[in-house]
Amino acid sequence: GQPALSPVAIFSQLGSLYTLAILLYLMFKVDWTKTMHRWLDHPALRRHKPEVL
């Protein structure tokens, strides 16, 4: 009887999420900083700027 949430299972899940994030980054090669600045400079978002930047 293995515990439902064994450390190995948790790490393997985190590992696949991390791998998926890397794959998405490699696929799209998004410059997140430029994208964020573009969104933040959007006129509609200027009024709703988050407090923490």
N, C-alpha and C positions, 0 to 999 in steps of 0.2 A: 504493500500500500504506500504509494508515493503521495506526498501532500499535493493538494490541488494547485497551489502556487509555489512550486519549487523555484529556487533561485535560477536554476538552469532554464526553466521555461520562461521566466521573466526576462532573463538576459537574451534568450533567443528571439523573443518578441521585440525587445528594444533594438537588437541587432538588425532585424529585418526592417523595422521602421527607419533606422539610420541608413541602411543600404538603399531603401526606396528613396529617401531624401537625396542621397548622393546621385542616384540614377536620374532622378528628375532634374537635378541641377546640371548634370552632364548633358542631358537631352536638350534642355532649353537654354542653358548657359545664360540665365537671366541676370542682368546686372541689377540686383535688388535695390542698391542705393539709388541709382538713376530712376528706377521705377517708383520708389517711394517718393522721391523729390517731385516727380511728375504728378503723382497723385496729390501730394500735399499742395502743389501749386495750382491744382485745378480750381477754378473759380467757385464751383459748387461746394468744394471742401474747405475753402478758406474760412467760411463762417463756422465750420464744425471741426476746427483743428483740435486734435487731442491735447490735453494739458501737458502730458509728458512726451517729449520728443527726444 
